[in-house]
Amino acid sequence: MCGLNGIFHLNYRRVDENQLVKMRDVLEHRGPDDKGIYLNNNIGLGHRRLSIIDTSSAGHQPFISDNGRYIIVFNGEIYNYQSFYPEIKNKGITLKSGSDTEVLLKLYELYGMDVLRRLQGMFAFAIWDNEEKKLILCRDRMGVKPLYYSFYQKTLFFASEQKAIFTAGVPLEISENGMEEYSYNRFVAGEKTLYNHVKKLLPGHYMIIDENGKSSSTRWWNLKEEIQNHKPINNPKKWFEETFFESVKLRMVSDVPVGVLLSGGLDSCSILSSLYHQHFKNIETFNISFSEKEHNEHHLAKRITEEYHYQFNHTQLDNETLYQNLIETTYFQDEPLMHLNEPHLLAIAKLSKSKVKVVLSGEGADELMGGYVRYKALKNPSLLKIISQIAKFETFNKQPRYDKLFRYSKINSDSDLVIFNGSNVYPEDVKLFYGDIKKPENEYRHQVLKEAQELYPKNLQRKALYFDQHTYLCSLLDRNDRCTMGASIECREPFLDNRLIAGLGTLDDKWLFTGKKGKFILKTIMEDKLPKEIIDFRKIGLSAPWGSYLLNFPRFIDELENFATSTIFNMPMLENIDGKKLVAEVRKGNTKILPYIMPLFMLHKWQKHYYTKFV
């Protein structure tokens, strides 16, 4: 696990070493254990290392092939790297380290990019070919590891985080379309970002750039095709249990201690249970609790940890520590916070740091197996039309959840029901709140929707799952990466094994959506391994009581006052919003305003603590 960066001048200028080093070292939090650079005329590669596999100096990067032709900087882990040892040995190749990076480079020398499909892992890497004078950028199947790039003034800049690109001198400019996406969806999906000049390499893609600036992008992993070409699963329960347990075991490959982020919910408890039933010892679990009972799963996390004779570690954020973690995550995230639990995840990562370097997370289970209540609304769309007619019943839309369902029911097209299923506000809400701003034009979202429609032509629930796997889940993975790496901790997600992702896409709906909370196949295999209270407990996740924070924590009461007169209300699209009026509504206890005010509050914090550092 590391941070990587690079500069490739397309006009043959020599790379400035100081510029490259600044880019590298702004990512120190991603790799405090080691650092390195490679310079050769117009190409420069930088690397910060968090030592996980082969912690010796033999794992130093950039890694250079024996013949000097290839140079690699790598971020992530290849979990099955040891399985390639016999094959490499049979080719007459001797490895000089125990590093998965060296294995990856040898495999590339042997097979080129064809080897990607054989890799089990999470990764982003860059390989420079000294002979053909070309650069290859590559990203893992689901985009667990980030990779950003910018073509600016005849130079390609790339890095694990946008801040390194801004440090290199690429200007921080907010994209108008990016702000439209933020207003509607809270994040920018696909290759675009909130910024002009900066893009993401898409998950499951690699890009080749030559010295003349010609670039080509290849999609090396296509989930739609994986599902279509998957062999029938004759015994789903047996297949899922075996594959899930194998995935958990594979993600324990490490030369340093591994722990578990444990919420107390089904997903993370299932990972812990898998470790226990596979006889892993001395596991540390890490949990955060809330003073509000309705947000708290602490007692369940503690109970299952102690039942398995593992070590339980716990924290709770108060006024000042929550505020400081908010400021830090705003910096690490590079864009305004959207999930609103980023400070809490950073706090758990900090708690973990004293005991482990690697943690396992339950991320991805909901998007793979239908774990959100919002998917239920798509089972029978005709009922939504009935709900949209009952606004006159005040008791229905008084509660936030029912109010959200009522607002969602006003969406008329099936396509928009899928596109906005993961949003907190919907097109009609945006028009009422922001005024007449354009609906974002995001070709990527519509391309994903088209694939979903081709896979599941008459099934809105399955379309929404496929759509989320390529959009909303990517935002969650980015959040996990930034918050854990902000504390120099590696996060691994066992549910995102490519065998699970593709196989689940082929199963009948009953294995996903049966029951009140979905994830039926996971509940089925865990019902004899976990306490019934965990199996049946209402879904909470890492939901944070921001309404309470803003009204009761002194630090946030003060910041709410600053927010009322924030300069963000001078920005395009926001100039018609009255900040003082919004704050007055919050102080009245109007919980319905929170889906509107929280993205703006986080934009305000981002402008104060991130934007001003790089403009």
C-alpha positions in Angstrom: 0.0 0.0 0.0 1.5 3.2 -1.1 1.2 6.6 -2.8 2.5 7.0 -6.3 3.0 9.9 -8.6 4.7 10.9 -11.8 5.5 13.5 -14.5 5.8 12.7 -18.2 6.8 15.7 -20.3 5.4 15.3 -23.8 7.6 18.0 -25.2 10.8 16.2 -24.2 11.7 18.7 -21.4 13.7 17.2 -18.5 11.6 16.6 -15.4 12.3 19.0 -12.5 13.4 16.8 -9.6 12.1 19.3 -6.9 8.7 19.3 -8.5 8.6 15.5 -8.6 9.7 15.3 -4.9 7.1 17.8 -3.8 4.4 15.7 -5.5 5.6 12.6 -3.8 6.0 14.0 -0.3 2.5 15.6 -0.2 1.4 12.0 -0.1 3.6 11.0 2.8 0.6 9.9 4.8 0.0 7.2 2.2 3.6 5.8 2.8 5.6 7.0 5.8 7.9 3.9 5.8 10.0 4.6 2.7 10.3 6.9 -0.4 12.0 6.9 -3.8 12.1 8.5 -7.2 13.2 7.5 -10.7 14.3 10.2 -13.1 15.2 9.8 -16.8 15.1 12.9 -19.0 11.4 13.7 -19.6 9.9 10.9 -17.3 9.9 10.9 -13.5 8.2 8.5 -11.1 7.8 9.0 -7.4 6.7 6.6 -4.6 5.9 6.6 -0.9 5.7 3.2 0.8 3.6 1.7 3.6 5.4 -1.6 4.1 3.0 -4.5 4.2 4.6 -7.4 2.2 8.3 -7.8 2.5 8.9 -4.9 4.9 12.7 -5.0 4.2 14.6 -2.6 1.9 14.2 -5.2 -0.9 10.7 -3.9 -1.4 11.9 -0.4 -2.2 10.2 1.4 -5.1 10.4 2.4 -7.9 11.2 -1.2 -8.9 13.5 -1.6 -11.9 13.6 -4.7 -14.1 16.9 -6.6 -14.3 17.5 -5.4 -17.9 16.7 -1.8 -17.0 13.8 -1.7 -19.5 10.8 -1.4 -17.2 10.3 0.7 -14.1 7.2 0.3 -11.9 5.5 2.3 -9.1 2.8 0.3 -7.5 0.0 1.0 -5.0 -2.0 -1.9 -3.5 -1.7 -5.6 -3.0 -1.6 -8.7 -5.2 -3.1 -11.2 -2.8 -2.3 -14.2 -4.9 1.3 -13.2 -5.7 2.8 -16.3 -4.1 0.8 -18.6 -6.4 2.9 -17.4 -9.3 6.2 -18.5 -7.7 6.4 -22.0 -9.3 5.5 -20.5 -12.7 8.2 -17.8 -12.4 10.8 -20.3 -11.2 10.0 -22.6 -14.2 10.8 -19.8 -16.5 14.3 -19.7 -15.0 13.7 -16.4 -13.1 15.1 -15.8 -9.7 13.2 -13.3 -7.4 15.3 -11.0 -5.3 12.6 -10.1 -2.8 9.4 -11.3 -1.2 7.5 -8.4 -2.7 4.3 -8.7 -4.7 5.6 -5.7 -6.7 8.5 -7.7 -8.1 6.2 -10.5 -9.0 3.9 -8.2 -10.8 6.8 -6.7 -12.8 8.1 -10.1 -13.7 4.6 -11.2 -14.9 4.4 -8.1 -17.0 7.7 -8.9 -18.6 6.4 -12.4 -19.4 2.9 -11.7 -20.5 2.2 -8.0 -20.8 -1.2 -6.7 -19.8 -2.8 -10.1 -20.5 -1.7 -11.1 -16.9 -4.2 -8.7 -15.4 -7.1 -11.1 -15.4 -5.1 -13.6 -13.4 -4.5 -11.1 -10.5 -6.4 -11.2 -7.3 -6.0 -7.9 -5.7 -6.5 -4.1 -5.4 -4.0 -2.0 -7.3 -3.1 1.1 -9.2 0.3 1.1 -10.9 2.4 2.9 -13.5 5.0 1.2 -15.7 7.5 3.1 -17.8 8.9 1.2 -20.9 12.4 2.6 -21.5 12.7 0.9 -24.9 9.4 1.9 -26.5 9.2 5.2 -24.5 5.7 4.7 -23.4 3.9 4.9 -20.0 1.2 2.5 -18.8 -1.3 3.5 -16.1 -3.6 0.7 -14.7 -6.3 0.4 -12.1 -8.0 -2.6 -10.5 -11.4 -4.1 -11.4 -13.6 -2.2 -9.0 -11.4 0.9 -8.4 -10.4 0.1 -4.8 -7.2 2.0 -5.4 -7.4 5.5 -6.8 -5.4 6.9 -9.8 -5.8 10.5 -11.0 -4.2 12.2 -14.0 -4.0 15.5 -15.8 -2.8 16.5 -19.3 -1.7 20.1 -18.7 0.7 22.3 -20.8 2.1 19.3 -22.8 2.7 17.3 -19.6 1.0 14.3 -18.1 0.8 14.4 -14.3 -0.6 11.5 -12.3 -0.9 10.6 -8.7 -2.9 8.6 -6.1 -4.5 11.8 -4.9 -5.5 15.1 -6.6 -3.5 17.2 -4.1 -0.2 15.9 -5.6 -1.3 17.1 -9.1 -2.2 20.6 -7.7 1.2 20.6 -5.9 2.8 20.1 -9.2 1.3 23.4 -10.5 -1.9 22.2 -12.2 -4.5 24.9 -11.3 -7.4 24.0 -9.0 -10.5 25.1 -11.0 -13.9 23.9 -10.1 -15.8 22.4 -13.0 -19.3 23.7 -13.7 -20.5 20.3 -14.6 -18.8 18.9 -11.5 -20.7 21.3 -9.3 -23.9 20.3 -11.0 -23.1 16.7 -10.2 -22.3 17.6 -6.7 -25.6 19.3 -6.3 -27.6 16.4 -7.7 -25.6 13.4 -6.7 -23.1 14.5 -4.0 -20.2 13.1 -6.1 -18.9 13.0 -9.7 -19.1 9.6 -11.3 -16.9 8.2 -14.0 -13.6 9.6 -15.2 -14.5 13.3 -14.5 -13.9 14.9 -11.1 -15.1 18.1 -9.4 -12.2 19.8 -11.1 -11.2 21.0 -14.5 -7.9 19.5 -15.8 -8.1 16.4 -13.5 -9.6 13.0 -14.4 -9.8 9.6 -12.8 -8.6 6.5 -14.6 -11.7 4.3 -14.7 -11.8 1.1 -12.7 -10.9 -2.0 -14.8 -9.1 0.2 -17.3 -5.5 0.8 -18.4 -4.1 3.7 -20.4 -1.0 3.8 -22.6 0.6 7.2 -23.4 3.6 7.6 -25.8 6.1 10.4 -26.0 4.1 12.2 -28.7 1.2 12.5 -26.3 -1.0 9.9 -28.1 -3.0 8.0 -25.6 -5.4 5.0 -25.7 -7.6 3.6 -23.0 -8.6 -0.1 -22.7 -11.3 -1.7 -20.6 -9.6 -4.9 -19.4 -12.4 -6.0 -17.1 -16.1 -5.7 -18.0 -18.6 -6.8 -15.3 -21.5 -7.1 -17.8 -19.5 -9.5 -19.8 -18.3 -11.4 -16.7 -21.9 -11.9 -15.7 -23.0 -12.9 -19.1 -20.2 -15.5 -19.5 -20.4 -16.9 -16.0 -21.1 -20.6 -15.6 -24.4 -21.4 -13.9 -24.1 -21.7 -10.1 -25.9 -24.9 -9.2 -25.7 -24.5 -5.4 -25.6 -20.8 -4.6 -25.3 -21.2 -0.8 -22.4 -23.6 -1.0 -20.7 -21.5 -3.7 -21.1 -18.3 -1.8 -19.8 -19.6 1.6 -16.8 -21.2 0.0 -15.9 -18.2 -2.1 -16.5 -15.7 0.6 -14.4 -17.6 3.1 -11.6 -18.0 0.5 -11.8 -14.2 -0.1 -11.4 -13.4 3.6 -8.5 -15.8 3.9 -6.7 -14.4 0.8 -6.9 -10.9 2.3 -5.1 -12.0 5.4 -1.9 -12.3 3.3 0.5 -9.9 5.1 3.8 -9.6 6.9 2.2 -7.2 9.4 -0.8 -7.6 11.7 -4.3 -7.4 10.3 -7.5 -6.2 12.1 -11.2 -5.7 11.4 -13.3 -2.5 11.2 -16.3 -3.8 13.2 -19.5 -1.9 13.2 -21.7 -4.5 14.8 -23.7 -5.0 11.6 -24.0 -8.1 9.5 -21.3 -7.4 7.0 -18.3 -6.8 9.2 -19.5 -9.4 11.7 -19.6 -11.9 8.9 -16.0 -11.2 8.1 -15.0 -11.6 11.7 -17.0 -14.8 11.9 -15.2 -16.1 8.8 -11.8 -15.5 10.4 -12.9 -17.3 13.6 -14.2 -20.3 11.8 -11.0 -20.5 9.7 -9.1 -20.5 13.0 -7.3 -17.2 12.7 -5.9 -16.1 16.1 -5.2 -12.8 17.9 -7.5 -10.6 15.8 -8.0 -7.0 16.9 -11.3 -5.3 16.2 -12.0 -1.6 16.0 -15.3 0.1 16.6 -16.8 3.6 17.1 -19.9 4.3 19.1 -22.4 7.1 19.3 -24.1 8.5 22.4 -27.5 8.4 20.5 -29.0 4.9 21.0 -30.5 4.8 17.5 -27.1 5.1 15.9 -25.3 2.6 18.1 -24.1 -0.9 17.3 -21.3 -0.8 19.9 -22.8 -3.5 22.1 -23.1 -6.0 19.3 -19.5 -5.4 18.1 -18.2 -5.9 21.6 -20.3 -9.0 22.2 -19.2 -10.9 19.1 -15.5 -9.9 19.6 -15.5 -11.2 23.1 -17.4 -14.4 22.1 -14.6 -15.2 19.6 -11.9 -14.3 22.2 -10.5 -11.5 20.1 -9.4 -8.1 21.3 -12.0 -5.2 21.2 -10.9 -1.6 20.7 -13.3 1.2 20.8 -13.5 5.0 20.5 -16.2 7.7 20.6 -15.8 11.2 19.2 -16.7 14.3 21.2 -17.0 17.9 20.2 -13.3 18.9 19.6 -12.0 15.5 18.3 -14.9 15.2 15.9 -14.2 18.7 14.6 -10.5 18.1 14.2 -11.1 14.8 12.4 -13.5 16.7 10.1 -10.8 19.2 9.1 -8.3 16.4 8.5 -10.6 14.3 6.4 -11.5 17.4 4.3 -7.8 17.6 3.4 -7.3 13.9 2.8 -10.5 13.5 0.7 -9.6 16.3 -1.8 -13.3 17.0 -2.5 -16.1 18.0 -0.1 -17.2 15.2 2.2 -20.4 13.5 0.9 -20.9 10.4 3.1 -20.7 12.5 6.3 -19.1 9.7 8.3 -15.5 10.3 7.0 -14.4 11.9 10.3 -15.6 8.8 12.2 -13.8 6.4 9.8 -10.6 8.4 10.1 -10.9 8.2 13.9 -11.2 4.3 13.7 -8.2 4.2 11.4 -6.2 6.2 13.9 -7.3 3.9 16.7 -6.2 0.9 14.5 -2.8 2.4 13.8 -1.4 1.5 17.3 -2.2 -2.2 16.8 -2.2 -3.0 13.1 -1.3 -1.8 9.6 -4.1 -3.5 7.7 -7.8 -3.6 8.4 -10.6 -5.6 6.7 -13.9 -3.7 5.9 -17.4 -4.9 5.0 -17.7 -2.4 2.2 -19.5 -3.5 -0.9 -21.9 -6.0 0.6 -24.9 -3.7 0.3 -24.3 -2.9 -3.4 -23.7 -6.5 -4.3 -26.6 -8.1 -2.4 -29.3 -5.4 -2.2 -28.8 -4.2 1.4 -30.3 -0.8 1.1 -34.0 -0.1 1.9 -34.0 2.2 -1.1 -33.9 -0.8 -3.5 -37.3 -1.9 -2.1 -39.0 1.1 -3.7 -38.0 -0.3 -7.1 -39.7 -3.7 -6.7 -43.1 -2.4 -7.7 -42.8 1.1 -9.3 -46.5 1.4 -9.7 -46.8 1.8 -6.0 -44.6 4.9 -6.2 -47.2 6.6 -8.4 -49.8 6.0 -5.7 -47.4 7.4 -3.0 -46.8 10.5 -5.1 -50.5 11.3 -4.9 -50.8 11.3 -1.1 -49.0 14.5 -0.2 -52.1 15.8 1.5 -51.6 13.3 4.3 -49.3 15.3 6.5 -48.7 12.3 8.8 -47.1 10.4 5.9 -44.3 12.9 5.0 -43.7 14.2 8.5 -40.9 11.6 9.2 -37.7 12.1 7.2 -37.7 8.5 5.7 -41.3 8.8 4.5 -40.7 12.4 3.3 -37.7 11.1 1.2 -39.8 8.3 -0.2 -42.5 10.8 -1.2 -40.0 13.0 -2.9 -38.5 10.0 -4.7 -42.0 9.0 -5.9 -42.3 12.2 -8.0 -39.7 10.9 -10.4 -41.5 9.8 -13.6 -39.0 7.8 -15.7 -37.6 4.4 -14.9 -34.2 5.6 -15.9 -34.2 8.4 -13.4 -35.5 6.1 -10.7 -32.3 4.1 -11.1 -29.9 7.1 -11.6 -31.2 9.0 -8.6 -31.9 5.9 -6.3 -28.7 6.6 -4.3 -29.3 10.4 -4.0 -30.6 12.3 -1.0 -32.3 14.9 -3.1 -34.1 14.5 -6.4 -34.5 16.6 -9.6 -37.6 18.4 -8.4 -36.0 19.1 -5.0 -32.9 20.5 -6.7 -35.0 22.9 -8.8 -36.9 24.1 -5.7 -33.8 24.6 -3.6 -31.1 25.7 -6.0 -33.2 27.3 -8.7 -33.1 26.4 -12.4 -29.7 24.7 -12.6 -29.0 22.2 -15.3 -29.3 18.4 -14.8 -25.7 17.1 -15.0 -24.6 15.7 -18.4 -22.7 12.6 -17.4 -22.2 10.2 -20.3 -20.7 7.7 -17.9 -23.8 7.3 -15.8 -25.9 6.7 -18.9 -23.4 4.2 -20.3 -23.6 2.2 -17.1 -27.4 2.5 -17.1 -27.4 1.1 -20.7 -25.3 -1.9 -19.7 -27.6 -2.5 -16.7 -30.7 -2.3 -19.0 -29.1 -4.9 -21.4 -28.3 -7.2 -18.5 -31.6 -6.9 -16.6 -34.1 -5.4 -19.1 -37.2 -5.8 -16.9 -35.7 -5.6 -13.4 -35.3 -2.2 -11.8 -33.8 -3.5 -8.6 -31.0 -5.3 -10.5 -30.4 -2.3 -12.7 -29.9 -0.2 -9.5 -27.4 -2.7 -8.1 -25.3 -2.7 -11.3 -25.6 1.1 -11.5 -24.4 1.5 -7.8 -21.5 -0.9 -8.3 -20.1 1.5 -10.9 -21.0 4.8 -9.3 -22.0 5.0 -5.6 -19.7 2.1 -4.5 -16.8 3.9 -6.2 -17.4 6.9 -3.9 -17.5 4.6 -0.9 -14.2 3.0 -1.9 -12.6 6.3 -2.4 -13.8 7.4 1.1 -12.4 4.2 2.6 -9.1 4.6 0.9 -8.6 8.3 1.8 -9.7 8.0 5.5 -7.7 4.9 6.2 -4.6 6.0 4.3 -4.9 9.4 6.0 -3.9 7.4 9.1 -1.4 5.3 7.2 -3.6 2.2 7.4 -4.4 -0.2 4.5 -8.0 -1.2 4.0 -9.1 -4.4 2.3 -12.6 -5.4 1.2 -13.3 -9.2 1.1 -16.8 -8.7 -0.4 -15.2 -7.2 -3.5 -13.5 -10.4 -4.7 -14.1 -10.5 -8.4 -15.5 -14.0 -8.2 -18.2 -12.9 -5.7 -19.0 -9.8 -7.8 -19.6 -11.6 -11.0 -21.2 -14.7 -9.5 -23.7 -12.7 -7.5 -24.7 -10.9 -10.6 -26.0 -14.2 -12.1 -28.1 -15.3 -9.1 -31.9 -15.2 -8.8 -33.4 -12.2 -7.0 -34.5 -14.3 -4.1 -30.9 -14.7 -3.0 -30.6 -11.0 -2.7 -33.9 -9.2 -1.9 -35.7 -11.7 0.2 -36.6 -10.3 3.7 -36.8 -6.8 5.0 -33.1 -5.9 4.6 -31.9 -7.9 1.6 -28.6 -9.8 1.6 -30.5 -13.0 2.0 -27.6 -15.3 0.8 -25.3 -13.8 3.4 -27.8 -14.2 6.1 -28.4 -17.7 5.1 -24.8 -18.8 5.4 -24.3 -16.9 8.6 -27.5 -17.8 10.5 -25.7 -20.7 12.3 -22.5 -18.8 12.9 -23.7 -15.4 14.3 -26.1 -14.5 17.1 -29.7 -14.0 16.0 -29.5 -10.4 17.3 -26.8 -9.5 14.8 -28.7 -11.3 11.9 -31.9 -9.5 12.7 -30.6 -6.1 14.0 -31.8 -3.0 12.1 -29.4 -1.6 9.6 -27.4 1.3 10.9 -23.9 1.2 9.4 -21.7 4.2 10.2 -24.6 6.7 10.2 -23.7 9.9 12.0 -26.2 12.1 13.9 -25.2 15.4 12.3 -28.5 17.2 13.3 -27.4 16.6 16.9 -23.8 17.7 16.3 -24.8 21.0 14.7 -27.2 21.9 17.5 -25.4 20.5 20.6 -21.6 20.5 20.0 -20.1 23.9 20.8 -17.5 23.7 18.1 -20.2 23.0 15.5 -22.6 25.6 16.9 -19.8 28.2 16.3 -19.1 26.8 12.8 -22.8 26.9 11.9 -22.7 30.6 12.6 -19.7 31.0 10.2 -21.5 28.9 7.6 -24.5 31.3 7.6 -22.3 33.9 6.0 -19.9 31.6 4.1 -18.4 32.8 0.8 -19.6 29.6 -0.9 -22.9 31.5 -1.3 -21.1 33.8 -3.8 -20.3 30.8 -6.0 -22.3 30.2 -9.3 -25.5 28.1 -8.7 -25.4 29.0 -4.9 -25.8 32.8 -5.1 -29.6 32.6 -4.6 -29.4 30.6 -1.4 -29.8 32.4 1.9 -27.3 30.9 4.3 -28.8 32.7 7.3 -32.2 31.3 6.5 -30.9 27.8 6.2 -29.2 28.0 9.6 -32.4 29.4 11.2 -34.3 26.3 9.9 -31.7 24.0 11.4 -32.0 25.7 14.8 -35.7 25.3 14.6 -35.1 21.5 14.5 -36.2 21.2 10.9 -34.7 17.8 10.1 -36.0 17.9 6.5 -33.4 20.5 5.7 -30.4 18.3 6.5 -30.2 16.6 3.1 -29.8 20.1 1.6 -27.7 21.8 4.2 -25.1 19.1 4.8 -23.5 19.1 1.3 -23.3 22.9 1.5 -21.8 22.8 5.1 -19.2 20.3 3.8 -18.5 22.5 0.8 -18.0 25.4 3.2 -15.5 23.4 5.3 -13.7 22.2 2.1 -13.3 25.8 0.9 -11.8 26.9 4.2 -9.5 24.0 4.8 -8.6 22.6 1.4 -9.3 25.1 -1.5 -7.2 27.8 0.2 -4.2 25.6 0.3 -3.9 25.0 -3.4 -5.3 28.1 -5.2 
